[in-house]
Structure formats: C-alpha cells, structure tokens
Amino acid sequence: MRLSKFLLLCGSLLFSHGAAAAELPQRWVSSGGSLSEWVVRLGGEGKLVGVDTTSLHPQTLRALPSVGYQRALSAEGVLALRPDILIGSEEMGPPPVIAQLKAAGIAVETLSAKPDLDTLEHNVLRLGELLGTAEKAREQMAAYRAALQQQADWVAEARTQQKAPRVLMLLGHAGSSVMAAGKDSLAVWLIEQAGGESRTEHSGYKPISNEALLAMDPQVVIFADRSLQGEEARQALLQHNPVLRQTSAAREGRLLSLDPTLLVGGLGPRLPEGLADLSAAFYPSEHALTAKRDR
C-alpha cells in the first residue's frame, strides 16, 4: 500500500513538472541584440526561431530568419514563424505591429532597456523563468555583478594615478551626420563605468555642433558605426566630420571603435568585457583587466 502511494506521488510530481515545462513558451522570437544574447546565455538558443537585425551575437543567430529592425518589425515576418512569444525592449515597435501580434495570440514580453543593474537583474530573472532556467539566471547575475564590482575597483585604483579622461561617444552610419550620446543613455553609462567623464548636457542621442564639440575637446572619442568597422569606420568618421581632427582625441590617436550591438536592448552579457577594453584605452599606463583574458 505504501509502495503504491509512493509510486503515485512520484508519477504526480513527474506529470506536474512535465506539464509546467510544456506551459513555457517553446518557440521564441527575440528583438534587441542584448536580450537575444541573454536568451542564448541562459540556454535558450534552441528555442529561438527568429531574431531582429540587431541580434548578431553569437554568430549562430545570423542563420535564423530575420523579422526586421527592432523599431520596425514585420508583423508578417513574425507571424510566419508561429512563435509562442516575442521578447524585446520598450524600443521594440512600431506599436500597431505589436498590437497586431498580441491580437493574433502571441505573447509579447516587453523588458526595460534602462542601463542599471537592478533593471538588468529583473530582466535576466524573468527570462530565466520563461526559459525554465531560473537557477542559471541567478548564477549569471551573481557573476555579472562580481565582474562589474571588479571593474569598479579597478577604475577607483586607476583614478588615484590619473585624472578621468573627457570622453565622447558618437553614433552614426558611414557618410551621415553623427549623434552624440547624452545623459541617461547606455553609451554614457558605459563611459562612466569604464572610468571616463562625459561632458554632454543633453539626454539621449542628439546631433552635436562643431562649436560644442571643440569646446568640449574630448580626449577620447568612441564611435559606433552600424555600416563600417575598424580603420574603415575611423577614416569615414574623420572624412565626414573633419572638425574632429582638431580635438585632443584625434591629435593623440585616441579614436576608439565600439561594436554598436553592445548598445541595443539594454545591458548585455558581453558588457563586462567591453568595459574592460574601454578602461584599458582610458588608462593605458595601468595594468589592464583585459590582460587576465590574454593569459
């Protein structure tokens, strides 16, 4: 009698676990590079059936069907993939497309792209719940917080030896006018976490005048170009924004290229490594955190 009750209990627990797993969304579309990276980091790559055009890391995501740019998603493209869920940040849109997808019965999970750790933790733990990997999500967040604390400690030590450099981040496409990163943006969060000082007064991303640029005289300029990379992007930036040549950053050869996908969808899993790279460029005389990765 006891054995039969035990077997019944075990069967009930297994059924409940299987039913709970079946209730989780199995077919995912992700919009926003950083969120897509988190899905992969938490073990959900096999559930992704489509991504937006900013979801380029890891490279295996590039083989998935595209549903368009995160701010201009294709309703038809998403519906054709028959997803159970669409995830993205508040940057995802346009609103009529989101409303159409909800009306079609697709669950839409909108997560904040606000650049702070509490927001990130909420996002990662929520993704862990939806993927059924809650414990892994908690482990990843603990490791992430530890890496950023190590980064903060490194910056504090570096600042005892060198004053924080004036840093400006510019975003744009090759051949177009650039936008300067301002307050409350992920770009400025990156600058400050890496140990730099941003002097922009506006919020978000806005054009910057030649006069304002020269008055700021940044010692380091970071540029993110969605079309070009490396030296090609650097030359295009100078060609279309010649006033930059008059800044301390250009005269000292401190024009840094940044992967623009790091700036899409909130804080991503690769940001601690990106911060260490920026810090090494901001404080070249210090023993960089990146040296540990090269051993």
JOHUCOR-V707665 format. One record per residue. RES is the residue in one small letter. PHI is phi in whole degrees, 0 to 359 (NA if undefined). Layout:
BEGIN
RES/PHI ; RES/PHI
END
This chain:
BEGIN
m/NA ; r/298 ; l/297 ; s/294 ; k/294 ; f/296 ; l/296 ; l/296 ; l/296 ; c/299 ; g/297 ; s/295 ; l/294 ; l/295 ; f/296 ; s/297 ; h/295 ; g/294 ; a/294 ; a/297 ; a/295 ; a/293 ; e/285 ; l/289 ; p/298 ; q/255 ; r/244 ; w/245 ; v/241 ; s/241 ; s/237 ; g/116 ; g/309 ; s/294 ; l/295 ; s/297 ; e/297 ; w/293 ; v/302 ; v/295 ; r/299 ; l/268 ; g/92 ; g/256 ; e/302 ; g/294 ; k/268 ; l/286 ; v/247 ; g/190 ; v/216 ; d/273 ; t/287 ; t/271 ; s/270 ; l/246 ; h/230 ; p/291 ; q/299 ; t/299 ; l/293 ; r/290 ; a/276 ; l/279 ; p/301 ; s/263 ; v/251 ; g/98 ; y/288 ; q/303 ; r/272 ; a/221 ; l/292 ; s/264 ; a/299 ; e/297 ; g/296 ; v/291 ; l/299 ; a/296 ; l/272 ; r/51 ; p/283 ; d/276 ; i/211 ; l/242 ; i/246 ; g/184 ; s/268 ; e/294 ; e/284 ; m/289 ; g/181 ; p/282 ; p/307 ; p/299 ; v/292 ; i/299 ; a/298 ; q/296 ; l/293 ; k/296 ; a/296 ; a/278 ; g/93 ; i/273 ; a/290 ; v/241 ; e/252 ; t/256 ; l/245 ; s/286 ; a/261 ; k/302 ; p/278 ; d/210 ; l/291 ; d/295 ; t/296 ; l/300 ; e/299 ; h/302 ; n/297 ; v/294 ; l/294 ; r/294 ; l/298 ; g/299 ; e/297 ; l/291 ; l/271 ; g/78 ; t/233 ; a/299 ; e/294 ; k/297 ; a/298 ; r/295 ; e/295 ; q/296 ; m/292 ; a/297 ; a/293 ; y/295 ; r/297 ; a/294 ; a/295 ; l/289 ; q/293 ; q/299 ; q/298 ; a/297 ; d/296 ; w/297 ; v/297 ; a/300 ; e/291 ; a/298 ; r/288 ; t/284 ; q/253 ; q/212 ; k/290 ; a/301 ; p/285 ; r/284 ; v/233 ; l/233 ; m/249 ; l/242 ; l/241 ; g/174 ; h/252 ; a/304 ; g/84 ; s/239 ; s/290 ; v/267 ; m/246 ; a/266 ; a/285 ; g/240 ; k/302 ; d/67 ; s/260 ; l/297 ; a/299 ; v/290 ; w/303 ; l/299 ; i/304 ; e/290 ; q/294 ; a/278 ; g/102 ; g/264 ; e/238 ; s/267 ; r/252 ; t/290 ; e/256 ; h/279 ; s/256 ; g/72 ; y/239 ; k/219 ; p/299 ; i/236 ; s/283 ; n/300 ; e/295 ; a/293 ; l/296 ; l/291 ; a/293 ; m/288 ; d/43 ; p/299 ; q/274 ; v/223 ; v/240 ; i/257 ; f/231 ; a/236 ; d/239 ; r/283 ; s/257 ; l/238 ; q/223 ; g/57 ; e/296 ; e/297 ; a/292 ; r/297 ; q/292 ; a/294 ; l/299 ; l/290 ; q/295 ; h/267 ; n/223 ; p/300 ; v/298 ; l/300 ; r/297 ; q/271 ; t/272 ; s/300 ; a/300 ; a/289 ; r/296 ; e/264 ; g/68 ; r/246 ; l/255 ; l/252 ; s/271 ; l/233 ; d/296 ; p/295 ; t/292 ; l/291 ; l/256 ; v/245 ; g/90 ; g/95 ; l/288 ; g/258 ; p/293 ; r/271 ; l/298 ; p/303 ; e/291 ; g/296 ; l/296 ; a/298 ; d/296 ; l/296 ; s/300 ; a/298 ; a/282 ; f/289 ; y/234 ; p/296 ; s/277 ; e/269 ; h/286 ; a/286 ; l/299 ; t/295 ; a/300 ; k/294 ; r/282 ; d/272 ; r/285
END
